[in-house]
Amino acid sequence: MSELPHCFQDAEALVDAILQRLGNTLVVGLPLGLGKANHLINALYRRARDNAEISLTICTALTLEAPSASSDLEQGFIGPLSARLFADYPALEYAGALRKGTLPHNVRVREFFLRPGGWLGVPQAQQDYTSLNYTHALDTLLRWQVNLILQLVAPGAPAAHGQPGRYSLSCNPDISADLLDRRQSGELKLLSVGQINHALPYMGGAADRPAADFDLILQSPQYEFPLFTPPHSPAALKHHAIGLRVASLIPDGGTLQIGIGSIGDAIANALRLRQQQPLDFQQLLQLLESPQALKTRHRDPFVLGLYGVTEMLVEGFLALIEAGVIKREVNGKLIHAGFFIGSPILYETLQRLPAETRDKIAMMPVSFTNSLYGNEEDKREARQQARFINSALMVSLSGAVTSDGLADGQVISGVGGQYDFIAQAFALNDARAIITLPATRTHKGKVSSNICWQYPHTTIPRHLRDMVVTEYGVADLRDKSDAEVMDAMLSICDARFQEALMAQAQRAGKLPADYRLPASYGRNTPEQLAQLLAESQRQGLLPAFPLGSGLSAEEEDLAQALSELKTQVGSKRALLATLCSGLRKDAGVRQQAALQRMQLERPKGLRQRIYRLLLLATLPG
């Protein structure tokens, strides 16, 4: 390896250099999510597309694509938003060909984690998906004989020779750091190529690399591009109820892992309330929980604080640093994380943090964050009273978790690190794995229970059941018998589905024939939840976007309205009821601003008038 990489200002010339060094068989390690060198992989893909003698295998995860609309109404919202947030983000050409079914026979895309819901019904993507734990991806790449990394990097300060002396893997040391370490030690022959992007924050930890880790660098203003910044989704009351309950399960002085999404945002909001507005937090918890349950909950502000060890660095962690919740240091660090991608809020907050605080965030490979192997004694000492919090699609009455796929085999996303953290929870002495999910989902106007009797696809088997939290309560399943587990799951199930589930369990002999649902379980209804929390929502304690959104005020309102409407599409009855509701509402100043953003303040034609009424019925305020 040379001390300094060879710098290029033209992507095509750099691809020439790759082919000259490696020949026509290329197995590319392309980082998950944000860290992809888009211009380089596009140039390499085009070269393979046009030359059948080149064999190109792209090994990656979470291929990012700008959002697309599924209706005219959605397009009215997403169109201007995409133009603002994603217009200058270079589309990944292999993804477009894969989606259209036009990927050349000499190009293969192998992903171990799919953009959630983004590749349903795309045969080639479904067929070439590989189911892996995140910590196993490194070894799989080695067995696939990866010989090339294409990584987006942040440049460090120029050295005496004018080139950066160091580069940062920034958002993605998750697997690349381990690959580069093996390369440094001589265990792995690998061509390492970086594409400089000054928009990436320079992050430390294992992401901070010497220039000698790279053979070739693409550096030119024409290849700079804005980061992919998907806005937040709104948090509903049910998400906040989950967040409040989870926040009371986290002990002071403990360790925290949370993920992306509305529930993760709500958990961060609840922890911030617990720290900064403890009386409000305690009153909210008293509304939700029984006096018996409150005896074992953590309700006081944090004195020692929490330490974060997480696969994904999300906005919530940064908000918790600023709120004084994340303040327990391990080896001088507040957080160790594997990768990040987020809304504009994430990058704004990273820039806003004082340099000495940002230096306390160490970006690490997932072999560190997701596993106890390697320096196990130190990790055990650091990860005290850990609470590893992940979300699911469904949980069976016996505690089996479905997070990544459907009954017909279609993959929604992937296992990612969910199993890794649940395994850690059982390996550590005082840790718990917490699975969160809303009790119900609505599709085409029909409400279904996310607590089910059985489901053909399982992500986490029932022998690893631990804690499950819905808006209606906390089910502590560890060490419980099957009958005790099923009773606990019924206690957090929506009341509309309890009788049927109980009957199935009794027919199977898993609940006693004389078992009866306690009267308290019957209070698990959306109406009861709204009655308990609506006033706190009006007071601003439970906002739709607790961490910010990356949207304008009008777009935040529209995001909430469209989120509700999406559950009704496909049901004429549900849409008709919403339409009638819209006829009874007048547009105030706030609603007028949202309608103007959609160009529906003066609708033209029947379709636009219908859209206007649907939005009037669902817009907040």
Helices and strands as residue ranges (DSSP letters): E 6-8, H 11-22, E 25-29, G 33-35, H 38-50, E 55-60, H 72-85, H 93-100, E 107-111, H 123-128, G 134-136, H 137-143, E 148-155, E 166-168, H 176-185, E 191-196, E 204-205, E 208-210, G 211-213, E 216-218, G 221-223, H 237-247, E 255-257, H 262-276, H 278-288, H 291-294, E 307-312, H 315-322, E 335-339, H 344-352, H 355-358, E 361-363, H 366-369, H 376-382, E 386-391, E 394-396, E 401-402, H 418-427, E 432-436, E 440-443, E 446-449, E 451-452, G 462-464, E 467-470, E 473-476, H 482-491, H 495-507, G 519-523, H 526-538, H 553-566, H 572-583, H 589-597, H 605-618
